[in-house]
Amino acid sequence: MDALSSLLDGPRARGAFLLRVVLDRPWSLLVRDRSPLTLIALARGSAWLVPDGADAVPLCAGDVALVRGGNPYTVADDPATPPTVIIEHGQRGTTPRGEPLCEEFSLGPRTWGTAVTASTTMLVGAYPVGGEIGSRLLSALPEVAVVGRGELESPLVGLLDAEIEREQPGQDVVLDRLLDLLLVTAVRAWSAHSQAVGSWYRAHTDPVVGEALRLLHDDPAYPWTVKELAERTGVSRAALARRFSGLVGESPMAYLTEWRLALAADLLREPDSTVESVARKVGYGSAFALSAAFKRVRGVSPRRYREASGG
């Protein structure tokens, strides 16, 4: 598994919030629901995405926008249109005066807006991203990442639009998986085309460092050494250490330790896990060894971490 795949393997939709929003002009949604990651796919029409305190970004049919973090933002038919709907925590829609709009704007299964045949259709999915791996993905993205239809090169927006209103057995699972696929495809396309990609993507595409990262991610429990990584990637230990640190920002062994502890943190959230079993899965010989490393880096023991995270 390459580094990008490992990042994208974190967020998984499980009954995620997913809604088709259909609106006629004029319209403007002020969003302040604080979702860690929101995907907005424009299925029909055009719109503007206006992050709080930043320049407006145009969206056309087929475009996908990824919005990170909890800062307010506006999606509107025009940046000058004042808010007509406020989206609060829990995706609760109200008028600017605070009057609820959920029932008034309900148009059927997972569809909300002013009219079924409105000029603008958006598909909105909100991820409650949790865990260490999900946090790594969020830190790799900018506050707003927009992928154009031509960059996406995928029929997923249309497919999700066609599936969203169906009511069949297992439909929630189908929609979750389609949303996951669209997220993965959008992040991959943004990473390939954006000039603002982080060092993690540049490292992944490097022939030497990318191979070293793939080895570490494929088998984090293996007793890796810089010497063996260098032999596997065809360079000297000094060359690998220098190149790895230059692109990743830390040494191969420091990266491996942090990756193991990130995996351990997510595994500890699983209800049936034990510190001993997690230790074996991530490359520590005993629960004591994992506990010592975890407490040294994270400041708390694995058991205390699990209690605090509700695992």
MIKE-420157 format. One record per residue: x, y, z of N, C-alpha, C, O in turn; residue in one letter. Coordinates in steps of 0.2 Angstrom, whole numbers, padded with zeros to 4 digits, always signed. Example, Ala and Ser with C-alpha at 12.3 -4.5 7.8 and 13.67 -1.06 7.14 Angstrom:
<nodes>
+0066-0028+0039+0062-0022+0039+0066-0016+0039+0071-0017+0042A+0064-0011+0035+0068-0005+0036+0064+0000+0039+0067+0006+0040S
</nodes>
This chain:
<nodes>
+0004-0006+0000+0000+0000+0000+0004+0006+0000+0009+0007+0004M+0003+0011-0005+0007+0017-0005+0005+0022+0000+0000+0021+0003D+0009+0027+0001+0007+0032+0006+0000+0035+0005-0003+0037+0010A-0001+0037-0001-0008+0040-0002-0013+0035-0001-0018+0038+0002L-0013+0029-0002-0018+0024-0001-0019+0024+0007-0024+0023+0009S-0013+0024+0010-0014+0023+0018-0018+0029+0021-0022+0029+0025S-0016+0035+0018-0020+0041+0020-0027+0040+0019-0032+0042+0023L-0029+0038+0013-0036+0038+0011-0040+0032+0014-0046+0032+0013L-0036+0027+0017-0039+0021+0020-0042+0023+0026-0046+0019+0029D-0041+0029+0029-0043+0031+0035-0051+0033+0036-0055+0029+0039G-0053+0038+0032-0060+0040+0032-0064+0035+0029-0063+0033+0023P-0069+0032+0032-0074+0027+0029-0081+0030+0031-0083+0031+0037R-0085+0030+0026-0092+0032+0027-0096+0026+0030-0096+0021+0027A-0099+0027+0036-0104+0022+0039-0110+0026+0041-0111+0029+0046R-0115+0026+0036-0121+0030+0037-0120+0037+0037-0123+0041+0041G-0115+0039+0033-0113+0046+0033-0119+0051+0031-0124+0048+0027A-0119+0057+0033-0124+0062+0031-0123+0063+0023-0117+0065+0021F-0128+0062+0019-0128+0063+0012-0134+0065+0010-0140+0063+0011L-0134+0071+0006-0140+0074+0004-0140+0077-0003-0134+0080-0005L-0145+0077-0007-0145+0081-0013-0149+0087-0011-0154+0087-0009R-0146+0093-0013-0148+0099-0012-0150+0103-0019-0146+0103-0023V-0157+0104-0020-0159+0107-0026-0162+0114-0025-0167+0115-0021V-0159+0119-0028-0161+0126-0027-0162+0130-0033-0159+0129-0038L-0167+0135-0033-0168+0140-0038-0165+0146-0036-0165+0148-0030D-0163+0151-0041-0160+0157-0039-0166+0162-0036-0172+0161-0038R-0164+0166-0032-0157+0167-0028-0157+0162-0022-0162+0161-0019P-0151+0160-0021-0150+0156-0015-0143+0157-0012-0138+0158-0016W-0142+0156-0006-0136+0156-0003-0136+0152+0004-0140+0154+0008S-0132+0147+0005-0131+0143+0011-0125+0145+0015-0120+0145+0013L-0126+0148+0021-0121+0149+0026-0120+0143+0030-0124+0141+0034L-0114+0139+0029-0113+0133+0032-0109+0134+0038-0103+0136+0038V-0111+0132+0044-0107+0132+0050-0108+0126+0055-0109+0127+0061R-0108+0121+0051-0110+0114+0055-0104+0111+0058-0104+0106+0062D-0098+0114+0057-0092+0111+0060-0090+0104+0058-0086+0101+0062R-0092+0102+0052-0090+0095+0050-0083+0095+0048-0080+0099+0045S-0079+0090+0051-0072+0090+0049-0070+0090+0042-0065+0092+0039P-0074+0086+0038-0073+0086+0030-0080+0085+0027-0084+0081+0028L-0081+0090+0022-0087+0090+0018-0085+0089+0011-0081+0093+0008T-0089+0085+0007-0088+0084+0000-0094+0087-0003-0100+0086-0001L-0093+0092-0008-0099+0095-0012-0097+0094-0019-0093+0096-0022I-0102+0090-0022-0102+0089-0029-0107+0092-0033-0113+0091-0031A-0106+0096-0038-0111+0100-0042-0113+0095-0047-0109+0094-0052L-0119+0093-0047-0122+0089-0052-0125+0092-0058-0125+0090-0063A-0128+0098-0056-0131+0102-0061-0130+0110-0060-0131+0112-0054R-0130+0114-0065-0130+0121-0064-0123+0124-0062-0118+0121-0064G-0122+0129-0058-0116+0132-0056-0117+0135-0049-0123+0136-0047S-0111+0137-0046-0112+0139-0039-0105+0143-0038-0100+0142-0041A-0105+0146-0032-0099+0149-0029-0098+0147-0022-0102+0146-0018W-0092+0145-0021-0090+0143-0014-0086+0148-0011-0080+0150-0014L-0088+0151-0005-0084+0157-0002-0082+0155+0005-0086+0156+0009V-0076+0153+0006-0073+0152+0012-0073+0159+0017-0072+0164+0014P-0074+0158+0023-0074+0164+0027-0067+0167+0027-0062+0165+0029D-0067+0174+0025-0061+0178+0024-0057+0176+0018-0051+0178+0018G-0059+0172+0013-0055+0170+0008-0059+0172+0001-0065+0174+0001A-0055+0171-0005-0058+0173-0011-0064+0168-0013-0063+0162-0011D-0069+0170-0017-0074+0165-0019-0071+0161-0024-0067+0163-0028A-0073+0155-0025-0071+0149-0029-0077+0147-0034-0082+0145-0031V-0077+0148-0040-0082+0146-0044-0083+0138-0045-0078+0135-0045P-0089+0135-0045-0090+0128-0046-0095+0127-0052-0100+0131-0053L-0093+0123-0056-0097+0121-0062-0099+0114-0062-0097+0110-0057C-0104+0112-0066-0107+0105-0066-0101+0100-0067-0097+0100-0071A-0101+0095-0062-0096+0090-0062-0090+0091-0058-0086+0087-0057G-0089+0097-0055-0084+0099-0051-0085+0096-0044-0091+0095-0042D-0080+0095-0040-0081+0092-0033-0076+0097-0029-0070+0098-0030V-0079+0099-0023-0075+0103-0018-0075+0099-0012-0080+0096-0009A-0069+0099-0009-0068+0096-0002-0066+0102+0003-0062+0106+0002L-0070+0102+0008-0070+0108+0013-0068+0105+0019-0071+0101+0022V-0062+0107+0022-0059+0104+0028-0060+0109+0034-0060+0115+0033R-0061+0106+0040-0061+0110+0046-0068+0113+0047-0073+0112+0044G-0068+0116+0053-0075+0119+0055-0076+0126+0054-0081+0129+0057G-0072+0129+0050-0073+0137+0049-0080+0138+0044-0081+0133+0040N-0083+0143+0046-0089+0144+0041-0088+0145+0034-0082+0148+0033P-0092+0144+0030-0091+0145+0023-0098+0146+0020-0103+0144+0022Y-0098+0149+0014-0105+0150+0010-0105+0147+0003-0099+0147+0000T-0110+0144+0001-0111+0141-0005-0117+0145-0008-0122+0145-0005V-0116+0148-0014-0122+0152-0016-0122+0153-0024-0117+0150-0027A-0127+0155-0027-0128+0156-0034-0123+0162-0036-0121+0162-0042D-0122+0167-0031-0118+0172-0033-0115+0174-0026-0118+0174-0021D-0108+0176-0026-0105+0178-0020-0109+0184-0016-0108+0185-0010P-0112+0188-0020-0116+0194-0017-0123+0192-0014-0126+0197-0011A-0125+0186-0016-0132+0185-0013-0131+0184-0005-0127+0180-0003T-0135+0187-0001-0135+0186+0006-0138+0179+0008-0142+0177+0004P-0136+0177+0013-0138+0170+0015-0146+0169+0016-0149+0174+0019P-0148+0164+0012-0156+0163+0013-0157+0157+0017-0162+0156+0020T-0152+0153+0019-0152+0147+0023-0146+0147+0027-0140+0148+0025V-0147+0145+0034-0141+0144+0038-0141+0136+0040-0146+0133+0042I-0135+0133+0039-0134+0126+0040-0130+0126+0047-0124+0128+0047I-0133+0123+0052-0130+0123+0059-0128+0116+0060-0128+0112+0056E-0125+0116+0066-0122+0109+0068-0127+0104+0068-0133+0104+0069H-0125+0098+0065-0130+0092+0064-0133+0093+0057-0138+0090+0056G-0131+0097+0053-0134+0099+0046-0141+0101+0047-0146+0099+0043Q-0143+0105+0052-0150+0107+0053-0150+0114+0050-0147+0119+0051R-0155+0114+0045-0156+0120+0041-0161+0125+0044-0167+0123+0046G-0160+0131+0044-0164+0137+0047-0164+0143+0042-0160+0143+0038T-0169+0147+0043-0169+0154+0040-0164+0158+0044-0162+0156+0049T-0162+0164+0041-0158+0168+0044-0160+0170+0051-0157+0172+0055P-0167+0170+0052-0170+0172+0059-0171+0166+0063-0173+0166+0069R-0168+0160+0061-0168+0154+0065-0174+0149+0065-0175+0145+0069G-0178+0151+0060-0184+0146+0059-0182+0140+0056-0179+0140+0051E-0184+0134+0058-0182+0128+0055-0185+0127+0048-0191+0129+0046P-0181+0124+0044-0183+0123+0037-0183+0116+0035-0185+0114+0029L-0182+0111+0039-0181+0104+0037-0187+0101+0034-0187+0098+0028C-0193+0102+0037-0199+0100+0034-0202+0104+0028-0204+0101+0023E-0201+0110+0028-0203+0114+0022-0199+0113+0016-0202+0113+0011E-0193+0111+0017-0188+0110+0011-0187+0103+0009-0184+0101+0005F-0191+0098+0013-0190+0091+0012-0194+0089+0005-0199+0091+0004S-0190+0086+0001-0193+0084-0006-0192+0077-0008-0192+0075-0013L-0192+0073-0002-0192+0066-0004-0185+0063-0001-0182+0066+0003G-0184+0056-0002-0178+0053+0001-0171+0057-0001-0169+0057-0006P-0168+0059+0005-0162+0062+0004-0161+0068-0001-0156+0070-0003R-0167+0071-0002-0167+0077-0006-0170+0083-0002-0175+0082+0001T-0167+0089-0003-0169+0095+0001-0168+0101-0003-0163+0102-0007W-0173+0106-0003-0172+0112-0007-0179+0115-0009-0184+0114-0005G-0179+0119-0014-0185+0123-0016-0189+0120-0021-0195+0121-0021T-0186+0115-0026-0190+0112-0031-0186+0106-0034-0180+0107-0035A-0189+0101-0035-0186+0095-0038-0182+0096-0044-0177+0094-0046V-0185+0101-0048-0183+0102-0055-0179+0109-0055-0179+0113-0060T-0176+0111-0049-0172+0117-0048-0166+0117-0053-0164+0112-0055A-0164+0123-0054-0158+0124-0059-0152+0122-0056-0147+0120-0060S-0151+0121-0050-0144+0119-0047-0145+0113-0042-0150+0113-0038T-0141+0108-0043-0141+0102-0039-0134+0101-0037-0130+0100-0040T-0134+0100-0030-0128+0098-0027-0129+0092-0023-0134+0091-0020M-0123+0088-0022-0123+0082-0018-0118+0084-0013-0113+0085-0014L-0121+0083-0006-0117+0085-0001-0116+0079+0004-0121+0076+0006V-0110+0078+0005-0108+0072+0010-0104+0075+0016-0099+0078+0014G-0105+0074+0022-0101+0076+0028-0098+0070+0031-0102+0065+0033A-0092+0070+0032-0088+0065+0035-0086+0067+0042-0083+0072+0044Y-0089+0062+0047-0086+0064+0054-0080+0060+0055-0079+0055+0059P-0074+0063+0052-0068+0060+0052-0065+0059+0059-0065+0064+0062V-0063+0053+0060-0060+0052+0067-0054+0048+0067-0052+0045+0061G-0050+0048+0072-0044+0043+0072-0038+0047+0069-0039+0052+0066G-0033+0043+0071-0026+0046+0069-0025+0047+0061-0023+0051+0058E-0027+0041+0058-0026+0041+0050-0031+0046+0047-0028+0050+0042I-0037+0047+0049-0041+0052+0046-0038+0059+0048-0039+0063+0043G-0035+0060+0053-0032+0067+0055-0027+0068+0050-0025+0074+0048S-0023+0063+0048-0017+0064+0043-0020+0066+0037-0017+0071+0033R-0025+0063+0034-0028+0066+0028-0030+0073+0029-0029+0077+0024L-0034+0075+0034-0036+0082+0035-0030+0086+0035-0030+0092+0032L-0025+0085+0038-0019+0089+0038-0015+0090+0032-0012+0095+0030S-0016+0085+0027-0013+0085+0020-0017+0089+0016-0015+0091+0010A-0024+0091+0017-0028+0095+0013-0028+0102+0015-0027+0104+0021L-0029+0107+0010-0030+0114+0011-0037+0115+0014-0041+0110+0014P-0039+0121+0016-0045+0122+0019-0051+0120+0013-0056+0118+0015E-0049+0122+0007-0054+0121+0002-0050+0118-0004-0045+0121-0006V-0052+0112-0007-0048+0109-0013-0054+0108-0018-0059+0104-0016A-0053+0111-0024-0058+0110-0029-0055+0106-0035-0049+0107-0037V-0059+0101-0037-0056+0097-0042-0061+0098-0048-0067+0096-0047V-0059+0100-0054-0063+0101-0059-0065+0095-0063-0062+0089-0062G-0071+0095-0066-0073+0089-0070-0068+0086-0074-0068+0080-0074R-0064+0090-0078-0059+0087-0082-0054+0084-0079-0051+0079-0081G-0052+0086-0072-0047+0083-0068-0050+0076-0065-0046+0072-0064E-0056+0076-0064-0059+0070-0060-0059+0064-0065-0058+0059-0063L-0061+0066-0071-0062+0060-0076-0065+0054-0073-0063+0048-0073E-0071+0055-0070-0075+0049-0067-0082+0051-0068-0085+0056-0068S-0086+0045-0069-0094+0046-0069-0097+0046-0062-0103+0045-0062P-0093+0046-0057-0096+0045-0050-0101+0050-0048-0105+0048-0044L-0100+0056-0050-0105+0062-0048-0112+0060-0051-0116+0060-0047V-0112+0058-0057-0118+0056-0060-0121+0050-0057-0127+0049-0056G-0117+0045-0055-0119+0039-0053-0122+0040-0046-0127+0037-0044L-0118+0044-0042-0121+0046-0035-0128+0049-0035-0132+0048-0031L-0128+0054-0040-0134+0058-0041-0140+0053-0043-0146+0054-0040D-0139+0048-0047-0144+0043-0049-0146+0039-0043-0152+0036-0043A-0141+0037-0039-0143+0032-0033-0146+0035-0027-0149+0032-0023E-0145+0042-0026-0146+0045-0019-0153+0045-0017-0154+0044-0011I-0158+0045-0022-0165+0045-0020-0168+0038-0020-0174+0037-0018E-0164+0033-0022-0167+0026-0022-0168+0023-0015-0164+0025-0010R-0173+0020-0014-0175+0016-0007-0175+0009-0008-0180+0006-0010E-0169+0006-0007-0169-0002-0008-0165-0005-0003-0161-0001+0001Q-0166-0011-0001-0162-0014+0004-0155-0013+0003-0152-0014-0003P-0151-0011+0008-0144-0010+0008-0142-0004+0004-0136-0003+0003G-0147+0001+0003-0145+0007+0000-0140+0011+0003-0136+0015+0000Q-0141+0012+0010-0136+0016+0014-0129+0014+0013-0124+0018+0012D-0128+0007+0012-0121+0004+0011-0119+0006+0004-0113+0008+0003V-0123+0006-0001-0121+0008-0008-0119+0015-0008-0114+0017-0011V-0123+0019-0005-0121+0026-0005-0115+0028-0001-0111+0032-0003L-0114+0025+0005-0108+0025+0008-0102+0024+0004-0097+0027+0004D-0102+0018+0000-0096+0016-0004-0095+0021-0010-0090+0022-0011R-0101+0023-0013-0100+0028-0018-0097+0035-0016-0093+0038-0019L-0099+0037-0010-0096+0043-0007-0089+0042-0006-0085+0046-0007L-0087+0036-0003-0080+0034-0002-0076+0035-0008-0070+0038-0009D-0079+0032-0013-0075+0031-0020-0074+0038-0023-0069+0040-0025L-0079+0043-0022-0079+0049-0025-0074+0053-0021-0070+0057-0024L-0073+0052-0014-0068+0056-0010-0061+0054-0012-0057+0058-0013L-0060+0047-0013-0054+0045-0015-0052+0047-0021-0046+0050-0022V-0056+0047-0026-0055+0049-0033-0053+0057-0033-0049+0059-0036T-0057+0061-0029-0056+0068-0029-0049+0070-0026-0046+0074-0028A-0048+0066-0020-0041+0068-0017-0035+0066-0022-0030+0070-0022V-0036+0060-0025-0031+0058-0029-0030+0063-0035-0024+0065-0037R-0035+0065-0038-0035+0070-0044-0032+0077-0041-0028+0080-0045A-0034+0079-0035-0032+0085-0033-0024+0085-0032-0020+0089-0033W-0022+0079-0029-0015+0078-0028-0011+0078-0034-0005+0081-0034S-0014+0075-0039-0010+0075-0046-0010+0081-0049-0005+0082-0053A-0015+0086-0048-0015+0092-0052-0013+0098-0049-0012+0103-0052H-0014+0098-0042-0013+0104-0038-0005+0106-0038-0001+0102-0037S-0004+0112-0038+0003+0115-0036+0004+0116-0029+0009+0117-0027Q-0001+0115-0025-0001+0116-0018-0001+0109-0014-0002+0109-0008A+0001+0104-0017+0001+0097-0013+0007+0097-0008+0012+0101-0009V+0005+0094-0003+0010+0094+0003+0016+0089+0001+0017+0086-0004G+0021+0089+0006+0027+0086+0005+0026+0078+0005+0029+0074+0002S+0020+0076+0008+0019+0069+0008+0018+0066+0001+0019+0060+0000W+0014+0070-0003+0013+0068-0010+0020+0068-0014+0021+0064-0018Y+0024+0073-0013+0030+0074-0017+0034+0068-0015+0038+0065-0019R+0034+0066-0008+0038+0060-0006+0036+0054-0009+0040+0050-0011A+0029+0053-0009+0026+0047-0012+0028+0046-0020+0029+0041-0022H+0029+0052-0023+0030+0051-0030+0038+0050-0032+0040+0049-0037T+0042+0051-0027+0049+0050-0027+0051+0043-0028+0048+0039-0024D+0055+0041-0033+0056+0034-0034+0059+0030-0029+0058+0024-0028P+0063+0034-0025+0067+0031-0019+0063+0031-0013+0061+0026-0009V+0061+0037-0011+0057+0038-0005+0050+0035-0005+0048+0032+0000V+0047+0036-0011+0041+0033-0012+0041+0025-0011+0036+0022-0008G+0046+0022-0013+0047+0015-0012+0048+0013-0005+0045+0008-0002E+0052+0017-0002+0053+0016+0006+0046+0017+0009+0045+0013+0014A+0042+0022+0008+0036+0023+0011+0031+0017+0010+0028+0015+0014L+0031+0015+0004+0027+0009+0002+0029+0003+0006+0024-0001+0009R+0035+0002+0007+0038-0004+0011+0035-0003+0018+0033-0008+0021L+0036+0003+0021+0034+0004+0028+0027+0003+0029+0024+0000+0034L+0023+0006+0024+0016+0005+0025+0013-0002+0024+0008-0004+0026H+0016-0005+0019+0014-0012+0018+0015-0017+0024+0011-0021+0025D+0020-0016+0028+0022-0020+0033+0025-0017+0039+0031-0017+0040D+0021-0013+0043+0024-0009+0048+0026-0013+0054+0030-0010+0058P+0024-0019+0054+0026-0023+0060+0033-0026+0059+0036-0029+0063A+0035-0026+0053+0042-0029+0051+0048-0025+0055+0047-0019+0055Y+0053-0028+0057+0058-0025+0061+0063-0021+0056+0069-0023+0055P+0060-0016+0053+0064-0012+0048+0070-0009+0051+0070-0006+0057W+0076-0008+0047+0081-0004+0048+0083+0000+0042+0081-0001+0037T+0086+0006+0043+0088+0010+0038+0092+0006+0033+0092+0007+0027V+0097+0002+0035+0101-0002+0031+0096-0007+0026+0098-0007+0020K+0091-0010+0029+0087-0014+0024+0083-0010+0020+0082-0012+0014E+0080-0005+0022+0077+0000+0018+0081+0002+0012+0079+0003+0006L+0087+0004+0013+0092+0006+0008+0093+0001+0003+0093+0002-0003A+0094-0005+0006+0095-0011+0001+0089-0012-0004+0090-0013-0010E+0083-0012-0001+0077-0013-0005+0076-0007-0010+0073-0009-0015R+0078-0001-0008+0077+0004-0013+0083+0006-0018+0083+0010-0022T+0089+0002-0017+0094+0002-0021+0099+0008-0020+0102+0011-0025G+0099+0011-0014+0103+0017-0013+0107+0015-0006+0106+0010-0003V+0112+0020-0005+0116+0019+0001+0112+0021+0007+0107+0025+0006S+0114+0019+0013+0110+0021+0019+0110+0029+0020+0105+0032+0022R+0116+0032+0019+0117+0039+0019+0112+0043+0014+0109+0048+0016A+0112+0040+0008+0108+0043+0003+0100+0043+0004+0097+0048+0003A+0098+0037+0007+0091+0036+0009+0089+0041+0015+0084+0044+0014L+0094+0041+0020+0092+0045+0025+0092+0052+0023+0087+0056+0026A+0096+0055+0019+0096+0062+0017+0090+0063+0013+0087+0068+0014R+0089+0059+0008+0083+0060+0003+0076+0060+0007+0072+0064+0006R+0076+0055+0012+0070+0054+0015+0068+0060+0020+0063+0062+0020F+0073+0062+0024+0072+0067+0028+0071+0074+0024+0067+0078+0027S+0074+0075+0018+0073+0081+0015+0066+0081+0012+0063+0087+0012G+0063+0076+0010+0056+0076+0007+0050+0075+0013+0045+0078+0012L+0052+0070+0018+0047+0069+0023+0047+0073+0029+0042+0075+0032V+0053+0076+0030+0054+0080+0036+0056+0077+0042+0057+0080+0047G+0058+0070+0042+0060+0066+0047+0064+0060+0045+0063+0059+0039E+0067+0057+0049+0071+0051+0047+0066+0045+0046+0061+0045+0048S+0069+0040+0042+0064+0034+0041+0062+0031+0047+0056+0029+0048P+0066+0030+0052+0064+0027+0059+0059+0031+0063+0055+0028+0066M+0060+0038+0063+0056+0042+0066+0049+0042+0063+0044+0042+0066A+0049+0042+0056+0042+0041+0053+0039+0034+0054+0033+0034+0055Y+0043+0029+0054+0040+0022+0056+0037+0022+0063+0032+0020+0064L+0041+0025+0068+0038+0025+0074+0031+0029+0075+0026+0027+0078T+0031+0035+0071+0025+0039+0071+0019+0035+0068+0013+0035+0070E+0021+0032+0062+0016+0028+0059+0013+0022+0063+0007+0021+0063W+0018+0019+0066+0015+0013+0070+0011+0016+0076+0006+0012+0077R+0013+0021+0079+0009+0024+0084+0002+0026+0082-0003+0026+0085L+0002+0029+0076-0005+0031+0073-0009+0025+0072-0015+0026+0073A-0006+0020+0069-0010+0014+0068-0013+0011+0075-0018+0009+0075L-0008+0011+0080-0010+0009+0086-0016+0013+0089-0020+0010+0092A-0015+0019+0089-0021+0024+0091-0027+0022+0088-0032+0022+0092A-0028+0021+0082-0034+0019+0079-0036+0012+0081-0042+0011+0082D-0032+0007+0081-0033+0000+0083-0036+0000+0091-0040-0004+0092L-0033+0005+0095-0035+0005+0102-0042+0007+0103-0046+0006+0108L-0045+0011+0098-0052+0013+0098-0057+0007+0097-0063+0008+0098R-0055+0002+0094-0059-0004+0093-0061-0008+0099-0056-0009+0103E-0067-0009+0100-0069-0012+0107-0066-0018+0109-0065-0019+0115P-0064-0023+0105-0062-0029+0106-0054-0030+0107-0051-0035+0108D-0051-0024+0105-0043-0024+0105-0040-0024+0112-0043-0022+0117S-0034-0027+0113-0030-0027+0119-0024-0023+0117-0022-0023+0111T-0021-0021+0122-0014-0017+0121-0009-0023+0118-0005-0021+0114V-0009-0029+0121-0005-0034+0118-0006-0035+0111-0001-0036+0107E-0012-0036+0109-0014-0038+0102-0012-0032+0097-0009-0033+0092S-0013-0026+0099-0011-0020+0095-0004-0020+0095-0001-0018+0089V+0000-0021+0100+0007-0021+0100+0010-0025+0094+0014-0024+0091A+0007-0032+0094+0009-0036+0089+0008-0034+0082+0012-0035+0078R+0002-0031+0081+0000-0029+0074+0004-0023+0072+0005-0023+0066K+0007-0019+0076+0011-0013+0074+0018-0014+0075+0022-0009+0073V+0021-0019+0077+0028-0020+0077+0031-0020+0084+0037-0019+0084G+0028-0020+0089+0031-0020+0096+0030-0027+0099+0025-0030+0098Y+0036-0029+0102+0036-0036+0105+0032-0037+0110+0031-0043+0112G+0030-0032+0114+0026-0033+0120+0021-0027+0121+0022-0022+0118S+0016-0028+0125+0012-0022+0127+0016-0017+0131+0015-0011+0131A+0021-0019+0135+0026-0015+0139+0029-0010+0134+0030-0004+0135F+0032-0013+0128+0036-0009+0123+0031-0004+0120+0034+0002+0119A+0025-0006+0118+0021-0001+0115+0019+0004+0120+0019+0010+0118L+0018+0002+0126+0015+0007+0131+0021+0012+0132+0020+0018+0133S+0027+0010+0133+0033+0015+0134+0033+0020+0128+0034+0026+0129A+0033+0017+0122+0034+0021+0116+0028+0026+0115+0028+0032+0114A+0022+0023+0116+0016+0027+0116+0016+0033+0121+0014+0039+0119F+0018+0032+0127+0018+0037+0132+0023+0042+0131+0022+0048+0132K+0029+0040+0128+0034+0044+0127+0032+0049+0122+0034+0055+0122R+0029+0047+0116+0027+0051+0111+0021+0055+0112+0020+0061+0111V+0015+0051+0115+0009+0054+0115+0007+0057+0122+0002+0061+0123R+0011+0056+0127+0011+0058+0134+0006+0055+0138+0005+0056+0144G+0002+0049+0135-0002+0045+0139-0001+0038+0138+0002+0037+0132V-0003+0034+0142-0003+0027+0141-0008+0024+0136-0013+0028+0135S-0007+0019+0132-0012+0016+0128-0019+0015+0131-0024+0017+0128P-0019+0013+0137-0025+0012+0141-0029+0018+0142-0035+0019+0141R-0025+0023+0144-0028+0030+0146-0031+0033+0139-0036+0036+0140R-0027+0032+0134-0029+0035+0128-0036+0032+0125-0040+0035+0123Y-0036+0025+0126-0042+0021+0124-0048+0024+0128-0054+0025+0126R-0047+0024+0135-0053+0027+0139-0055+0034+0137-0061+0035+0137E-0050+0038+0135-0052+0045+0134-0056+0045+0127-0060+0050+0126A-0054+0041+0122-0057+0041+0116-0064+0037+0115-0067+0036+0110S-0065+0034+0121-0072+0030+0121-0071+0023+0119-0076+0020+0117G-0065+0020+0118-0064+0013+0115-0065+0008+0120-0065+0002+0119G
</nodes>
